[in-house]
Amino acid sequence: MVKNPKYDPKEAAENRKAELKDITEKLEQGVKDVFESDNYKKLLDTMAKFPRYSINNNILIMLQKPDASLVQSYTGWKKMGRFVKKGEKGIRILAPAPYKIEKEQDKLDGNGKAILDKDGEAVKEKIEINLTAFKPCSTFDISQTEGEPIPTIGISELSGSVDGYETLFEALKQVSPVPVGFEDIKSGAKGYFHLEDNRIAINKGMSQVQNVKTLIHEMTHAMLDNKDAQAALDQKSTKNEKEATAESVAYTVCKHYGIDTSDYSFGYVATWSKGKELPELKACLNKIRDTASKIITSVDEKVEELTAGKAVQTQANEKDAATKEPAAEEIVADRPGYIKLTEPYRLEPDSSDKPIKLHKSSVVGKIKKLKDDITKASDNATNKNVKTEEFCH
């Protein structure tokens, strides 16, 4: 392989270091700026589209290409049969770069004590430690590429019909950390998470869309504000912070599934975030991102499971319907004067003009025996001009 004579490893390393510093500064400023109402909503919109991306990369995508909808690396698009258009500028994000280092330490026995040599000195050993750094890399939005069409993700269609809402709501109920029920809430609240009973209540009589929004909101409280979660915190969350987090998660998850979010407002976040230090602000954003991502991932898996179950049941029902013989009592003769078969293999002439139902036992037995009975009955019914018909089991 011919080396590029213009490539200087030292210079390249310095350039990466400078770019990483620039990205870090943009991120810090981005976190501060994002708590303005309009920017905050834009970040949640981005998180809804990229729930598996870190909060850092969500902010970087929002800052560089807020209208991005599906991003991949150059190689990733190539594997999908798409190619980056000439002249397109990549969205710079941070990618993990794992590496290993060797470290010398005391060798320990099974009890965790240092092993000594014959001179009483601690025996040393070298171990490998896995670490992760981050490096800048380029990613491209689908609008910057051309080539093979990308299949649409079926789950995004959930919001398009009542059946979709029902599937989504059922999935949410099943992945909820606590039981969910409906009740008449006299206070006018849409729902609540009961801390002592560890359950979620949804107000009766609301629209299906509102049920979904409310359930996600209360699920967030159940996940983050239960007794164990709050006890583990060094500093308890304020009521305003809890509500802002729950509402932000609900907005992000609903946006991900295409559910109308026009009634959400975040005008209060600027006041709520005022005076907070950067680490605290970033921790809030990480909490929102992590919770929304966890719900989306769990719901996606549950919806797939529920949908697959319905498909299997539908196929089974269709197979049963195709192979099942019609029940004898459901077979109706459509002409007057037909013979009615009764228990067992006995036929009686019938002179009524009404359609006749066949008894279930009429289709059970040997064909020969049935033919003999029909012949005998026909001889006895000649004056009534009775017709006979064969039935096969």
C-alpha positions in Angstrom: 0.0 0.0 0.0 1.4 3.4 -1.0 1.5 5.9 1.8 0.2 9.4 1.2 3.4 11.6 1.2 1.3 14.6 2.4 -0.1 12.8 5.4 1.5 13.8 8.7 0.3 11.6 11.6 1.4 14.3 14.1 -0.4 17.0 12.3 -3.5 14.8 11.9 -3.6 14.1 15.6 -3.3 17.9 16.4 -6.2 18.6 14.0 -8.4 16.0 15.7 -7.5 17.4 19.1 -8.4 21.0 17.9 -11.7 19.8 16.4 -12.6 17.9 19.5 -12.0 21.0 21.6 -14.2 23.0 19.2 -17.0 20.4 19.4 -16.8 20.3 23.2 -17.1 24.1 23.4 -20.1 24.1 21.0 -21.7 21.4 23.1 -21.3 23.4 26.3 -22.8 26.5 24.7 -25.5 24.3 23.1 -26.6 22.9 26.4 -26.9 26.4 27.8 -28.8 27.7 24.7 -31.1 24.7 24.5 -33.1 25.8 27.5 -34.6 28.6 25.5 -38.2 27.4 24.7 -37.8 27.1 20.9 -34.4 25.5 21.1 -35.6 23.1 23.8 -38.4 21.8 21.6 -36.0 21.4 18.6 -33.7 19.3 20.8 -36.7 17.1 21.9 -37.7 16.7 18.2 -34.2 15.6 17.4 -34.1 13.1 20.3 -37.5 11.7 19.1 -35.8 10.9 15.7 -32.6 9.6 17.2 -33.5 8.0 20.5 -30.4 5.7 20.6 -28.0 8.6 20.1 -26.3 10.2 23.1 -27.4 13.6 24.3 -24.2 15.1 22.9 -24.7 13.8 19.4 -28.4 14.8 19.5 -27.3 18.4 20.3 -24.6 18.3 17.6 -27.2 17.1 15.0 -29.6 19.8 16.0 -27.0 22.5 15.8 -25.8 21.4 12.3 -28.8 20.0 10.6 -32.1 20.3 12.6 -34.2 18.9 9.8 -32.2 15.6 9.7 -34.5 12.6 9.8 -32.2 9.5 9.3 -28.4 9.6 9.6 -25.7 7.1 8.8 -22.0 7.1 8.2 -20.7 7.1 4.6 -20.0 3.3 4.9 -23.4 2.7 6.5 -25.3 4.3 3.6 -23.1 2.4 1.1 -24.2 -0.9 2.8 -27.8 0.1 2.3 -27.3 0.8 -1.4 -27.2 4.6 -1.1 -24.4 7.0 -1.8 -23.6 10.5 -0.5 -24.2 13.2 -3.1 -21.2 15.0 -4.4 -20.4 18.2 -2.5 -22.4 17.3 0.6 -20.9 18.3 4.0 -21.1 15.7 6.7 -22.7 16.3 10.2 -19.8 16.0 12.6 -20.6 13.9 15.7 -18.6 12.0 18.3 -17.9 8.3 17.8 -16.6 6.0 20.5 -13.0 4.9 20.0 -12.2 2.0 22.4 -8.6 1.3 23.3 -6.5 -0.7 25.7 -3.7 0.1 28.1 -1.4 -2.1 30.2 -1.2 -1.5 33.9 1.0 -3.2 36.4 -0.5 -4.1 39.8 -0.2 -6.5 42.7 -1.3 -10.0 42.0 -4.1 -11.1 44.3 -5.2 -14.4 45.7 -8.7 -15.7 45.9 -9.3 -13.7 49.1 -8.2 -10.5 47.5 -4.9 -10.3 49.3 -1.5 -9.6 47.6 0.6 -12.7 46.8 4.1 -12.4 48.1 7.3 -13.9 46.7 10.0 -15.7 48.7 11.5 -12.4 49.7 8.1 -11.1 51.0 7.6 -8.7 48.1 4.3 -8.4 46.4 4.2 -10.3 43.1 3.3 -8.0 40.2 1.3 -8.7 37.1 0.3 -6.8 34.0 -3.4 -6.4 33.1 -5.2 -4.9 30.2 -7.7 -2.2 30.9 -10.4 -1.3 28.3 -11.0 2.4 27.9 -13.1 4.5 25.6 -12.2 7.8 24.0 -14.2 9.8 21.5 -13.2 11.1 18.1 -15.0 13.3 15.6 -16.5 11.6 12.6 -18.9 12.4 9.8 -22.5 11.2 9.4 -24.9 12.1 6.6 -28.7 12.6 6.6 -30.8 10.6 4.1 -31.6 13.9 2.2 -27.8 14.1 1.4 -27.8 10.7 -0.3 -29.4 8.9 -3.3 -29.9 5.3 -4.3 -32.0 2.4 -3.2 -35.2 3.4 -1.4 -35.3 2.8 2.4 -38.2 0.7 3.7 -40.5 2.6 6.0 -40.7 1.5 9.6 -44.1 0.0 10.2 -44.3 1.2 13.8 -44.5 4.8 12.7 -47.9 4.0 11.3 -49.3 3.4 14.7 -50.8 6.8 15.0 -52.8 6.6 11.8 -55.7 4.6 13.1 -57.6 3.6 16.2 -56.2 0.1 16.0 -52.7 1.6 16.0 -53.5 3.6 19.1 -54.9 0.5 20.9 -51.7 -1.5 20.0 -49.5 1.3 21.3 -51.5 1.8 24.5 -51.4 -1.9 25.2 -47.7 -2.0 24.6 -47.2 0.9 27.0 -49.3 -0.8 29.6 -47.3 -4.0 29.4 -43.9 -2.3 29.6 -45.1 0.1 32.4 -43.1 -0.6 35.7 -46.4 -0.5 37.7 -50.0 -1.5 37.0 -52.2 0.8 35.0 -56.0 1.4 35.4 -58.8 3.8 34.6 -60.9 5.7 37.1 -63.0 8.8 37.5 -60.5 11.4 38.8 -62.6 14.1 40.5 -59.8 16.7 40.7 -59.8 17.1 36.9 -56.3 15.7 36.5 -55.7 13.6 33.5 -53.9 11.0 35.5 -51.5 10.4 38.4 -48.8 8.0 39.8 -49.7 6.8 43.3 -46.5 6.7 45.2 -47.8 4.5 48.1 -49.8 2.1 46.1 -47.2 2.1 43.3 -49.8 2.3 40.5 -50.9 4.6 37.7 -54.5 5.9 37.2 -55.8 7.4 34.0 -58.9 9.5 33.9 -61.9 7.9 32.3 -63.5 9.3 29.2 -60.5 10.9 27.5 -59.5 10.4 23.9 -57.2 7.6 23.0 -54.4 10.0 22.1 -54.7 11.8 25.4 -54.6 8.4 27.2 -51.3 7.6 25.5 -49.8 11.0 26.4 -50.9 10.8 30.0 -49.7 7.2 30.4 -46.2 8.1 29.1 -46.1 11.1 31.5 -47.1 9.0 34.5 -44.8 6.2 33.5 -41.9 8.6 33.7 -42.9 9.5 37.2 -43.1 5.8 38.1 -39.6 5.2 36.6 -37.9 8.3 38.1 -39.9 9.4 41.1 -40.6 6.2 43.0 -39.3 5.8 46.5 -36.2 3.7 45.6 -35.2 6.1 42.8 -35.5 9.2 44.9 -33.7 7.6 47.8 -30.7 6.9 45.6 -30.4 10.6 44.6 -27.9 12.9 46.4 -30.2 15.8 45.9 -34.0 15.4 45.7 -35.7 16.6 42.5 -38.1 19.6 42.9 -41.7 19.2 41.8 -41.1 21.5 38.9 -38.1 19.5 37.7 -40.1 16.2 38.0 -43.0 17.7 35.9 -40.6 19.2 33.3 -38.9 15.9 32.9 -42.1 13.8 32.6 -43.6 16.3 30.1 -40.4 16.3 28.1 -40.2 12.5 28.0 -43.9 12.3 26.9 -43.3 14.8 24.2 -40.3 13.0 22.9 -42.0 9.5 22.8 -45.2 10.9 21.3 -43.1 12.7 18.6 -41.3 9.5 17.8 -44.6 7.7 17.1 -46.0 10.6 15.1 -48.7 11.5 17.7 -49.8 15.1 17.6 -47.7 17.2 20.1 -49.0 20.7 19.2 -50.5 21.1 22.7 -47.1 20.8 24.4 -45.5 24.0 25.7 -42.1 24.5 27.2 -42.1 28.2 27.9 -41.3 27.5 31.6 -38.0 25.7 31.0 -36.0 29.0 30.7 -37.2 30.0 34.2 -36.8 26.5 35.6 -33.2 26.1 34.3 -32.0 29.6 35.3 -29.2 29.6 37.8 -28.3 25.9 37.2 -24.7 25.0 36.5 -23.8 23.2 33.2 -23.3 19.7 34.8 -26.7 19.9 36.3 -28.4 21.0 33.1 -26.6 18.2 31.2 -27.7 15.7 33.8 -31.3 16.8 33.3 -31.0 16.3 29.5 -29.4 12.9 30.0 -32.2 11.8 32.3 -34.8 12.8 29.7 -32.9 11.2 26.8 -32.3 8.0 28.8 -35.9 7.6 29.9 -37.4 8.3 26.5 -34.9 5.9 24.8 -35.8 3.2 27.3 -39.5 3.6 26.8 -39.2 3.7 23.0 -36.9 0.6 22.8 -39.2 -1.4 25.2 -42.4 -0.3 23.3 -40.9 -1.1 19.9 -40.1 -4.6 21.1 -43.5 -5.1 22.7 -45.4 -3.8 19.6 -43.4 -6.2 17.4 -44.3 -9.1 19.8 -48.0 -8.1 19.9 -48.2 -7.6 16.1 -46.5 -11.0 15.5 -49.0 -12.6 18.0 -51.9 -11.2 16.2 -50.6 -12.3 12.8 -50.1 -15.9 14.1 -53.6 -15.9 15.6 -55.1 -14.6 12.3 -53.4 -17.2 10.3 -54.6 -19.9 12.7 -58.2 -18.6 12.5 -58.0 -18.6 8.7 -56.6 -22.1 8.6 -59.4 -23.4 11.0 -62.0 -21.7 8.9 -60.7 -23.3 5.7 -60.5 -26.8 7.1 -63.4 -26.9 9.5 -66.6 -28.6 8.3 -69.7 -26.5 8.8 -71.8 -27.5 11.8 -74.7 -29.7 10.8 -77.2 -27.4 12.7 -76.1 -24.5 10.5 -76.8 -26.3 7.2 -80.3 -25.3 6.0 -82.2 -26.9 3.2 -83.5 -24.2 0.9 -86.4 -26.1 -0.7 -89.7 -27.3 0.9 -90.4 -30.9 1.5 -86.8 -32.0 2.4 -86.3 -34.8 4.8 -85.1 -33.9 8.3 -82.6 -36.3 9.9 -83.0 -37.0 13.6 -81.3 -39.2 16.2 -79.7 -41.6 15.1 -79.9 -42.2 11.3 -83.7 -41.9 11.4 -85.5 -39.9 8.8 -88.9 -38.3 9.1 -90.9 -36.9 6.2 -91.6 -33.2 6.6 -94.4 -31.5 4.8 -93.7 -27.9 6.0 -92.7 -25.3 3.5 -90.1 -23.8 5.9 -86.4 -24.4 5.4 -85.1 -27.3 7.5 -82.2 -27.4 9.9 -80.2 -30.6 10.0 -79.4 -32.2 13.3 -75.7 -32.5 14.1 -76.0 -36.3 14.4 -77.3 -36.5 10.8 -73.7 -36.3 9.5 -72.3 -39.0 11.8 -72.2 -42.6 10.9 -71.6 -45.0 8.0 -72.7 -43.9 4.6 -74.1 -47.3 3.8 -76.4 -47.3 6.8 -77.6 -43.7 6.0 -78.4 -44.7 2.4 -80.5 -47.7 3.6 -82.5 -45.5 5.9 -83.1 -42.9 3.2 -84.4 -45.6 0.8 -86.8 -46.9 3.5 -88.0 -43.5 4.3 -88.5 -42.7 0.6 -90.8 -45.8 0.2 -93.0 -44.6 3.1 -93.2 -41.1 1.8 -94.2 -41.6 -1.9 -97.6 -40.1 -1.5 -96.0 -36.8 -0.3 -93.5 -36.7 -3.2 -90.7 -36.3 -0.7 -87.2 -35.8 -2.0 -84.0 -37.2 -0.4 -80.5 -36.1 -0.4 -77.1 -37.7 0.6 -74.8 -36.1 3.2 -71.2 -37.1 3.5 -69.2 -36.7 6.7 
